[in-house]
Amino acid sequence: MKTRSKTFQLEKDIQWENPAPGVTRQVMAYDGQLMLVKVKFEKGAVGTPHTHYHSQASYVASGKFELTIGDEVMVLGPGDGYYVEPDQLHGCVCLEAGILIDTFSPMRQDFL
């Protein structure tokens, strides 16, 4: 398995994956310690609540999302962001079609 991405990532060269209905993603840059992922949501698509041992920080590039992290619920829009500590339950509902930019540490081997 590759342990790092190419130095440059061109959107046109990276395939979109379909991990859930209404959700597609592109794995961008990564090495063993860090991963950057672009996730596109259609309106109404659900990021099913889940946990993972990775730290996650995400940025709302476009759209509107209702995020649930632990016991907290908040609606976020363009320019907003959030942090998920390891092993914390989190998920989202897309209220307006948009894109999240997710970062993980360490990288998500399950995405490769």
Residue pairs with C-beta under 8 A, 6 or more apart in sequence:
1 109
1 112
2 112
3 31
3 32
4 30
4 31
4 32
5 27
5 28
5 29
5 30
5 31
9 28
9 29
11 26
14 26
14 27
14 28
15 26
16 24
16 25
16 26
16 40
17 24
17 25
17 26
17 27
18 24
19 25
20 45
20 46
20 47
20 48
21 45
22 41
22 42
22 43
22 44
22 45
22 46
22 94
23 39
23 40
23 41
23 42
23 45
23 47
24 39
24 40
25 37
25 38
25 39
25 40
25 111
26 37
26 38
27 35
27 37
27 111
27 112
28 36
28 37
28 38
29 35
29 36
30 36
30 107
30 112
31 107
32 106
32 107
33 105
33 106
33 107
34 103
34 104
34 105
34 106
34 107
35 102
35 103
35 104
35 105
35 106
35 107
35 108
35 111
36 101
36 102
36 103
37 101
37 102
37 103
37 104
37 108
37 111
38 61
38 99
38 100
38 101
38 102
39 47
39 99
39 100
39 101
39 102
40 98
40 99
41 47
41 63
41 65
41 92
41 94
41 97
41 98
41 99
41 100
42 94
42 97
43 94
43 95
43 96
43 97
44 93
44 94
45 93
45 94
46 91
46 92
46 93
46 94
47 91
47 92
47 93
47 94
48 91
49 68
49 89
49 90
49 91
50 89
50 90
50 91
51 87
51 88
51 89
51 90
52 86
52 87
52 104
52 108
53 86
53 87
54 86
54 104
54 105
54 106
54 107
54 108
55 83
55 84
55 85
55 86
55 104
55 105
56 83
56 84
56 90
56 102
56 103
56 104
57 81
57 82
57 83
57 84
57 102
57 103
58 81
58 82
58 83
58 84
58 100
58 101
58 102
58 103
59 80
59 81
59 100
59 101
60 76
60 77
60 78
60 79
60 80
60 81
60 98
60 99
60 100
61 78
61 98
61 99
61 100
61 101
62 78
62 97
62 98
62 99
63 77
63 78
63 94
63 95
63 96
63 97
63 98
63 99
64 75
64 76
64 77
64 94
64 95
64 96
64 98
65 75
65 76
65 77
65 92
65 93
65 94
65 95
65 98
65 100
66 73
66 74
66 75
66 92
66 93
66 95
67 73
67 74
67 75
67 76
67 82
67 90
67 91
67 92
68 89
68 90
68 91
68 92
69 82
69 84
69 88
69 89
69 90
70 88
70 89
70 90
74 82
75 95
76 82
78 98
84 90
92 100
